[in-house]
């Protein structure tokens, strides 16, 4: 009897361990996507891009969002994103480096209460943030900068180039 109890304990522990890790998926149904970008200058004149990431929470079924974040592909570090309001808009700020051609390669992710992780862009691609992207965002953003504010959100639909990179499935 003792051998059966130990066997059942080992099997249940193994099953619990296997199910607690969750799975990883490429976000292919607009679970998470870049909805808008902002072109901003900081108080010190540093140019940055704010990626406004949106989640469609209903696409996760009964699971709740535990964390939305960004993965720096070069360092393999995950960084949680700041919730902007409500429960489905998140912000990631990326500053333009001063003297570097290495701007960054990133992927966004959502981790749910059932342990699953959804990655954007889908199909395990990455977003390569380049000098060209900064230049394009700055050019588009300058069209929206009024005399009183330079902090206007730039909808992605203003640039088919950015849309093809940051929101290829045209999620809304």
Residue pairs with C-beta under 8 A, 6 or more apart in sequence:
19 115
20 115
21 115
22 111
22 112
22 114
22 115
22 116
22 117
23 115
23 116
23 117
24 116
24 117
24 118
24 119
25 116
25 117
25 118
25 119
26 118
26 119
26 121
26 122
26 123
26 124
27 33
27 110
27 118
27 119
27 120
27 121
27 122
28 122
28 123
28 169
29 59
30 56
30 59
30 169
30 171
30 172
31 55
31 56
31 59
31 60
31 110
31 118
31 120
32 53
32 54
32 55
32 56
32 68
32 108
32 109
32 110
32 118
32 120
33 53
33 54
33 120
33 167
33 169
33 171
34 51
34 52
34 53
34 54
34 108
34 120
34 127
34 156
34 166
34 167
35 52
35 53
35 54
35 89
35 156
35 167
35 171
35 172
36 52
36 153
36 154
36 155
36 156
37 49
37 50
37 51
37 52
37 137
37 153
37 154
37 156
37 162
37 166
38 49
38 50
38 52
38 141
38 151
38 152
38 153
38 154
39 47
39 49
39 137
39 138
39 140
39 141
39 142
39 150
39 154
40 47
40 48
40 49
40 50
40 141
40 150
40 151
41 47
41 48
41 150
42 48
42 95
46 95
46 96
47 95
47 96
47 134
47 138
48 93
48 94
48 95
48 96
49 93
49 94
49 96
49 129
49 133
49 134
49 137
50 91
50 92
50 93
50 94
51 70
51 91
51 92
51 93
51 94
51 108
51 166
52 84
52 89
52 90
52 91
52 153
53 68
53 81
53 89
53 90
53 91
53 92
53 108
53 120
54 88
54 89
54 90
54 171
55 65
55 68
55 88
55 90
55 110
56 88
56 171
57 65
57 87
57 88
60 110
60 112
60 116
60 118
62 114
63 112
63 113
63 114
63 116
64 112
64 113
65 87
65 110
65 111
65 112
65 113
66 111
66 112
66 113
67 80
67 109
67 110
67 111
68 80
68 81
68 83
68 90
68 108
68 109
68 110
68 111
69 78
69 79
69 80
69 81
69 108
69 109
69 111
70 78
70 79
70 81
70 92
70 106
70 107
70 108
70 109
71 77
71 78
71 79
71 106
71 107
71 108
71 109
72 78
72 79
72 104
72 105
72 106
73 104
73 105
73 106
73 107
73 126
74 102
74 104
74 105
78 109
79 92
81 90
81 91
81 92
81 108
82 90
82 91
82 92
83 89
83 90
84 90
84 91
92 106
92 108
94 103
94 104
94 106
94 129
96 103
96 134
97 103
101 131
103 128
103 129
103 130
103 131
103 133
103 134
104 128
104 129
105 126
105 127
105 128
105 129
106 126
106 127
106 129
107 119
107 120
107 121
107 124
107 125
107 126
107 127
108 119
108 120
108 127
109 117
109 118
109 119
109 120
110 117
110 118
111 117
112 118
121 127
121 168
122 169
127 165
127 166
133 162
133 165
136 159
136 161
136 162
137 154
137 162
140 154
140 158
140 159
140 162
141 150
141 152
141 154
143 158
144 152
144 154
145 152
146 152
156 162
156 163
156 166
156 167
157 163
163 170
